[in-house]
Amino acid sequence: MGDGYEFRALFGLPLTQDPKIYDLTFNVSETESDVIEAFLRSRVNDQASFTFTPPAEGGTKTGTYSQSGVTVTFSITNHGLAIGDVVTVDYTSGSATDGTFVIATAADQNTFTVNAASSATNSGNVSVTLSGAGQYVCQSWTKTIPYNNRAVLNCTFREVFEP
C-alpha cells in the first residue's frame, strides 16, 4: 500500500522533490500510545496524509529587506532557507505588504529573494517565519511496552507533496 505520492508525481508534481524522512521515538504512557496508534491505523485505512511539524523545524528570524520592482531581497544572518520554502513575511517597517511568499532565490546563507505581487520601491525591517509544518505519511511503526503503563512507539514519517 502506498500513499499515492508516486502516482501523484506522474501527474503534475515535480519529480525533483526531496522528501524529508524522520525516524521518531515516542516514550509515552500506555494510554497515550493507544491514542497515537489509533491515529496511525486510521491513516493507513484512509490513506490520508497528516500535517506534522518535526521537532526544531521552522522558526522566526529578523533582518532587513529592500524591494525594487517585484523583487524583494532579504538580508537575514544564517536564514537557513532554500528555494521553494514557503515563508510568512511581516514587514515591521517600510510600506511593503505582509503575506506568504515562496523563496525565489537563495544567493547565500544570509540573502534570499521573493517576488512581490506588485512593483514598488521599499526598504526596512522584517520578520520572516518558516512554519516547518508539512504533509506526512507514516511508513511504519512499532510499539513496545518495556514496563507497566509505559510504551515506546518507533515511527518513520515521510513527507509527501500534494497539490
C-alpha positions in Angstrom: 0.0 0.0 0.0 1.4 3.4 -0.9 0.3 6.8 0.0 -0.2 7.8 -3.7 2.9 10.1 -3.8 4.5 8.1 -6.6 1.3 8.3 -8.6 0.8 12.0 -7.9 4.4 12.7 -9.0 3.5 11.5 -12.5 0.6 13.9 -12.9 2.0 17.4 -12.4 4.1 17.5 -9.3 7.8 17.8 -9.8 9.8 14.6 -9.7 12.7 16.5 -8.2 11.1 17.0 -4.7 13.3 15.8 -1.9 11.0 14.3 0.8 12.2 14.5 4.4 12.1 11.3 6.4 12.0 11.3 10.2 12.6 8.3 12.4 10.8 9.3 15.7 10.6 7.7 19.1 7.7 8.5 21.4 8.2 7.5 25.1 4.7 7.8 26.4 2.1 6.3 28.7 0.3 3.2 27.5 -2.9 5.3 27.2 -1.2 8.0 25.1 0.4 5.3 22.9 -3.1 3.9 22.3 -4.3 7.3 21.0 -1.2 7.7 18.7 -1.6 4.1 17.4 -5.3 4.6 16.7 -4.4 7.8 14.7 -1.7 6.0 12.7 -4.1 3.0 12.0 -6.7 5.4 10.8 -4.2 7.0 8.3 -3.4 3.5 7.0 -7.1 2.8 6.4 -8.0 6.1 4.7 -4.5 6.7 3.0 -4.6 10.3 4.1 -1.6 12.4 4.9 -1.4 14.5 8.0 0.2 17.8 9.0 3.3 17.4 11.1 5.9 19.8 12.4 9.2 18.0 13.1 11.0 18.9 16.3 13.2 22.0 16.0 12.0 22.8 12.4 10.8 26.2 11.5 11.1 29.4 13.4 11.2 33.2 13.0 14.2 35.4 12.2 14.6 39.1 11.7 16.6 41.2 9.4 16.2 43.9 6.7 14.7 44.0 3.2 14.8 46.0 0.1 12.3 45.9 -2.7 13.0 47.1 -6.3 10.2 46.3 -8.7 8.7 43.0 -7.8 11.9 41.6 -6.4 12.2 41.7 -2.6 15.8 41.0 -1.3 16.1 40.0 2.4 19.3 40.1 4.5 19.0 37.8 7.5 22.0 36.2 9.1 22.1 32.4 8.7 18.5 32.3 7.4 18.5 28.5 6.7 16.0 28.8 3.9 16.0 27.1 0.5 14.4 27.9 -2.9 10.8 26.7 -2.8 10.4 27.2 1.0 7.1 29.0 1.9 7.5 31.8 4.5 5.2 34.3 6.2 6.7 37.8 6.0 5.8 40.6 8.5 7.3 43.9 7.2 7.8 45.7 10.5 8.8 49.0 8.8 8.5 50.4 5.4 5.4 50.2 3.3 5.6 46.7 1.8 2.6 44.4 2.2 2.8 41.4 4.6 2.0 38.0 3.2 3.0 34.4 2.4 5.7 34.0 -0.2 7.8 31.3 -1.9 11.6 31.7 -1.7 12.7 32.5 -5.3 16.4 32.6 -4.9 18.8 31.9 -2.0 22.1 33.5 -3.1 23.9 32.6 0.1 23.3 31.9 3.8 22.5 35.5 4.5 20.5 36.6 1.5 17.3 35.4 -0.3 14.6 36.9 -2.5 10.8 36.5 -3.0 8.6 38.0 -5.7 6.0 40.6 -4.5 2.5 40.8 -6.1 3.1 44.4 -7.3 6.0 46.6 -8.2 7.3 49.1 -5.6 10.4 50.6 -4.0 10.6 49.9 -0.3 13.1 49.0 2.4 13.0 48.4 6.1 13.0 45.8 8.8 11.3 42.4 8.5 10.4 39.3 10.5 10.3 36.1 8.4 8.7 32.8 9.7 9.1 29.3 8.3 6.4 27.1 9.9 8.3 23.9 9.4 5.0 22.0 9.1 4.5 19.7 6.2 2.3 16.8 5.0 3.5 13.4 6.0 2.5 9.7 6.0 3.7 7.1 8.5 5.6 4.5 6.6 5.9 2.2 9.5 5.7 2.0 13.3 6.3 -0.5 16.1 5.1 -0.4 19.7 6.9 -2.0 22.7 5.8 -2.0 26.3 9.0 -2.1 28.3 7.2 -2.0 31.7 3.8 -1.5 33.2 1.8 1.6 31.9 4.6 2.8 29.6 5.1 2.4 25.9 7.6 3.2 23.2 6.4 3.9 19.7 9.1 4.0 16.9 7.7 5.6 13.8 9.0 6.6 10.3 7.3 9.6 8.8 7.9 10.5 5.2 7.0 13.9 3.7 4.6 13.9 0.7 3.9 16.6 -1.8 0.2 17.1 -2.5 -1.3 19.6 -4.9 
